[in-house]
Structure formats: C-alpha cells, structure tokens
C-alpha cells in the first residue's frame, strides 16, 4: 500500500475555499492525520472545505467521523464541508450509511467549487 498523504490547495478569489485531497486509505492508522488537518483549517477560520476523494480508495468509520464531527461548527460559521469525486466503493458506503443526509457530495471538484460560489455555499 502506498503511504498516506494529504495535499492541500486553495481556490476562490481570496483563497477562501480549501481543497483537502487525501491519497490512499483513511483508516484507523491514518484518520488522525486527516483530523489534524481539518482542525488546523478550522483554527485558521477556514470554513469552506472540499474533501477531494479522487485518490482515496477506502474510508473506514473513523474517517467518516472526521468528516461529520465538526460539520455543525463549520455550518454555524456559514461554511460547509463537502465531498467530491468519490470512488464507486467509497460512494457506496456513503449512500448505505446515509451520510448523504449529513454531507453534500459532488461528482467533480469543479461542481464542489461551484457550490461555494452559489447562494448555498
């Protein structure tokens, strides 16, 4: 298995949209790295977060917890955390566990960026 890593990039006129792109598996050994990155962004008052999952092959329950744990606080700050470009296997779990009731997802990175430019984001 390849080593887990997280790329972070920015979008928007003031770089207000953050794209967090994990590579590899989000599991019991890696979810803390992802959680640390999300908490760092929140400490910087960055509340428009896209988790770009195109390079992520698996997300366990701890990983899903990272996505939903801070969602209330993020939305109270007029932001959101959305998911983009999930693999079919990750998307299947997303649907089966009904995370779609809590987290928005988009089929592409561009769609998720556009969401933050709309009145919804």
N, C-alpha and C positions, 0 to 999 in steps of 0.2 A: 504494500500500500504506500502511495505517495505521502510525503509529510504534509500535515495540515498547515495551511497558511491562510491569512486573511488580507486581501487587498482593500484599501480604502481610497475612494476618489470622490470628487465633488462636482456638482452640476448646479446650474442656475446662475442668474446674473450676479449674485453675491456669494456664490458657492454655498447657498443655504441648503441644498439637497445633498445628502451624504449617501454614497453607494458603498455598501459593505458587501464584499464578494468573498465568501469562504470557498476554499478549494479542498476537496476531499470529503471525509466523513465527519459529521457533527455527532459525536457520541460521548460516552462517559469520560473519555480521556481528552476531548477537545472542546467540549461545550463551555468550559470556564474561560478559555481564550476568547471565545465569541462574546460571552457575557461581559468580560472585562472591556472589550472594545465598545460594546453598546453603552455600558455605564460611563466610559470615558467620554463618549459623544454627548450623553445627557449632561455630564458635568460641565461640558463646554456650551451647554444650552443649544444643542443641535437636535431639533425635534422633527425634522423631515428626513426619514431614514428609509432607504430601499435596501433590502437584503436580496442581492442578486445571486440566485442559486444555480446558475447555469453550470458551474464547476463542482457542484455539491451532489454527491451520489446517494447520500443517506443522511437522515436526520432522526435521532432517537428522541425519546420523550423528554430528556433533559434539554436537548436542543430546541424542541418546540416550546419548552418552558421559558427559555431565554427570549423567544420572540414575544410571548404573551405577558410575561411578568411585569414589564414596565409600560404596557400599552395604555393603561388608564392615565398614568402620569404624562405620557407623551401627548395624548389627546387633550388633556387639560391645558397643555401649553400650545394648543392649536396646531399640533403636528400630527404625524402618523408614522407608523412603521408598516411598510407594505412589502410583499414578497414578489419577486419577478423571475420568470423563466425557470420554473421548477422542472426537473426531470420527471418523466412519467411515474416512476416509482415514488418519488417524494410527493408529487401531486396526489397520488392515490391515497397516501396516508393522510395528507392534508384534508382531503374530502371525507374519508372514512371516519376520521376523528372529529369531524365537524369544526375544524379550525377556521373554515370559511365563514363561520358565523362571527368570528372574532377578528380575523385578519383578512385584509384585502389582498388579492393576488392578481398579477397581470402576466400575460403570456410573453411579454418582451420588456426589456429595460426601457425602451423608448415610451411604451404605454405607461409605465410606472412613473417616469419623469413627467409625462404629460398630465397625469393625475394631480401632481403637486402644482401645476400651472392652472388647473381648473379651479372652480369655486369650491370643490370638495376638499382639496389638499391644503 
